[in-house]
Amino acid sequence: MSTEKLIEEIKSRPRSEVACDRILVATDGSGQAFQAVYTAIRLAAATGAELTLFMAVDYDKNVAAFEQVSLSGYVPAELKIAAYQFLAELMHVIPAEIKAHTRVEVGSPGELIVETAAQEESSLIVMGSRGFGAFHSLLVGSVSSYVLEHADCPVLLCKEVPGDWEK
């Protein structure tokens, strides 16, 4: 098929619309995750999508990080409460005209992001390409790689950190 015929065939195809009703924004508090939140807000404003600010609490990872200090009085539920508090603060940057809610789950971040996106029938997942677990990701594969491989919906990875474009 000639290039001209291919172009004509493409032009004759019916127009299709891309709908974006629900956006799952996965955050871990890293700079790239903040960029993902800002990107998702812009997309939601443009498309009228509802946002879900999502954070996965991995007790195993966080408890291992605290091995160097005494765990007296340490309750794993405090990590989940802290995640909700973080997301509540993050809700303040979302304009009032954008419908949004928060969600925190306990377990493996990659698996939870994929599961939550499916449960909420998300049209899109927006997340940072790499969070706080950069060294860990070199050994076993990053959360973003897992999500890209297993999600049923498109995934938008944000590489910049807020302020990078000002340099």
N, C-alpha and C positions, 0 to 999 in steps of 0.2 A: 504494500500500500504506500502510495506516495505521501510525502509530507503534507501537501495541500489537501488531499483526500482525508487524511487523518485529522487535520485541523477542522475541516468541515464536519466530519463525523462527531468530533468532540463538541463543537458549537451547536450541533443539532440535538444533543442530549438534553433531556428535561432538567431544569434547575432543581437542585436539591438544597434544602435548608438544614443547617446544623443547629440542633436544639441543645441548649445547655440549661437544664432546670435546677440541678443540684450539684454543688461543688464541695468535695471533701478536701479540707485543707489540713494536712498532717504537719504538726509542728513538734519540735523538741527543744525549742528555745534558742537554737543556734541562729547565727546571722542569716544563713541561707533560708532557714525556716521563716524568719521574719520577712524576707523578700517574697517568699511564697505567699504569705498572708497578704501583703500589699498587692501582689499580682492578682490573687483571687478576688480581692475587693474590687479592683478595676474590672475584672471579667464579669463579676456579679452585677456591677453597676451598668455595664454595657448590655448584658443579656437578661437581666432580671432574675438571675439564679439565686437560689437559697444557699447559704453557706453553712457548713458544719465545721467548726474548729475542733480538731481531733488531736488528742494526745494519748499515746500508749505508755503505760507505766510498766516497766520491766523490773519486777522486784529482784530477780536474780542479779541483774546488772547493777542495780543501785545498792543492794546489800553488799555485793562484792566491793564496791567502791568505798564502803564504810568499814571495811575489815580492819583498818588501821586505828580506828577509834573505838571506844567502849560503846556497846549497843544497849546499855542499861537505859530503859525508858523508851527505846526506839520501837516504834510500831509501824509495820509496813503500810498500814492504812494512812499514815501521815503523808506518804508519798502521793497517794491518790488525792487526798485533800489539797496538797500543795499544787498538784496538776490542775485541779478545778479552780483554785485561786489564781493561778497563772493565766488560765484561759479566760476567767472573768475579767481580769485586767486587760487582756488582749481585746475583749469585746468592745472596750471603750474606743478603739480606733476604727471600728466599723460604723459607717454612716447609718443613721436611724432608718433611712429608706430601704436598706438592705436587710432582708430577713435572715437571721443567723441564730444558731444555737451551738452549745458546746457538748462535747462527749469525751469521756475518759474511760478507757478499758485497761485491764491488767493482762499482760502477757507479752508475747513476741511482737514487736512493733510492725514488722513487715506483714506478718500473717493477719494481725488485727486491722491494719489499714485496708488490706484487700477484702477482708470479711465485712468490715464496716461499710466500705464503699458499695458492696453488693447488697447488704441489708438496707441501706438507705437509698438504693437505686440511684447512685451518683452518676452524673453524666461525665464527670471529670474529677481526677485527683490532682491536686497541686501540692508540691512538696519541694523541699530543698534537695539538691543532688547529693549532698553529703552533710551530715550533722555532726554531733559531738563524738560519734563513734568512728572517726576516720581511721585510727590505727586498727581497731577491731575489724573494720571492713576490708582491710588489706588481707586479713587472714581467712575470713569466712564469707565474704561477699556483703555488700552494703544493703541497707534497708531499701534504698531506692532501686537497686538492681532487682531485688526480690519483687518489689511492687510492679516494676516494668514487666517482669516476666509473667506474673500471675494475675494481674488485674484484668477484669473484663471490659473496663472502660479506658478511654485515653488517659495518659499520665503526662502532666506538664512538670518538668524539673527546672527549678530555678537555681542558677549557679552564682549569681551575684549576691553580695551582701548589701543591705541598705547603705547608701553613701558611696558605693564603688563607682557609680557613674559620674560622681563629682570630681574624681581624681584625674 
